[in-house]
Amino acid sequence: MSGSGVSAGRRADTDGCMAVRYFYGAAHEQFPPSALLRHAVLAEQAGFEGIACSDHFQPWWEPGESGNAWMWLGAAAQATARVPVGPAVTVALKRYHPALVAQGFATLEEMFPGRVFVGIGSGESLNESPLGCDWPDPAGQLEALEEGLQLIRRLWDGERVDHDGRFFRTKAAYLHTRPERPPPLYVSAFHEQAARVAGRYGDGLWTMGDPETAPDVIDAYRAGCEEAGREPGEIVLEAGFSWAPDDGEALEQARVWKGAQPPEFYTDDWHDPVAMAQHGEEQVSDEEFAEGFTCSSDPEVHAERIREVERLGATVVKLTNASGNHPEESIRVYGEQVLPKLRG
């Protein structure tokens, strides 16, 4: 474990146990970065305990947005006072060499010690192929993730790294600026093999709050930790929400997110946002979409859906705000009515 201050000072619940934390999810695909910066400030004021942002070169649909996550995270850390910030999730492949990931987040941690985390995963063709990546098969995606994590760890440990691997090369790479402690790595995993990689290299697991998949992924992560002789870390479970004054609008303003739902988008070579949005609309019914995204005008419905995610074993629930027409009002509703219900 990194021992990073991100996990320090956690709230205890009424039984003295460490309470689940709630991170706000800022969606670069849906909102311009200037708006997301306002949302981050409001989210901290509302009581969210962390800020996570998506890291995309393209949105899942068109027209959409696609601000650069790393530039934005520095601004978000400066604009807020205390909450940890990080990507959900960044990828070491074509866009970002692992040495650049190591340098970038070592820099952010040096400037904002104890307030940085790094969500990292194997990515999607959507964000890598436009930069010339020949999208690997699932086995190759997992191999690239593991190779990248090894390099990041070695660089954070202060090694001067010569490496000639299948996906990455370095020649005497060395980080001349390193923080006192590296930020924690939360490794994204949607299947058991990736979860075991998370157990070997991560300070926590990042996965979807899906009752059909999360239990097995969490078990595999813990098995990977045991095999590596490491203590399990954070269990970050992801969910999305859309609040509006009526239920119909709550669904309609989040409908674009159907373009992120088909599982093949995370493994196969899909990189045309227009085609992906059309495919998502064809493949995902409103009922199926509402199972994964909470679309409601009722704060109690939002709170109960989050409780369901918590019961899967989360230590952190990351809540992506998809309230397209009401992003700031939805933050207020969460601060005044949803988060207090969860903490009560």
Secondary structure, 3 states (H helix, E strand, C coil): CCCCHHHCCCCECCCCCECCEEEEEECCCCCCHHHHHHHHHHHHHHCCCEEEECCCCCCCCCCCCCCCHHHHHHHHHHHCCCCCEEECCEECCCCCCHHHHHHHHHHHHHHCCCCECEEEECCCHHHHHHHCCCCCCHHHHHHHHHHHHHHHHHHHCCCCEEEECCCCEEEEECCCCCCCCCCCEEEECCCHHHHHHHHHHCCEEEEECCCCCHHHHHHHHHHHHHHHCCCCCEEEEEEEEEECCCHHHHHHCCHHHHHHCCHHHHCCCCCCHHHHHHHHHHHCCHHHHHHHEEEECCHHHHHHHHHHHHCCCCCEEEEEECCCCCHHHHHHHHHHHHHHHHHC
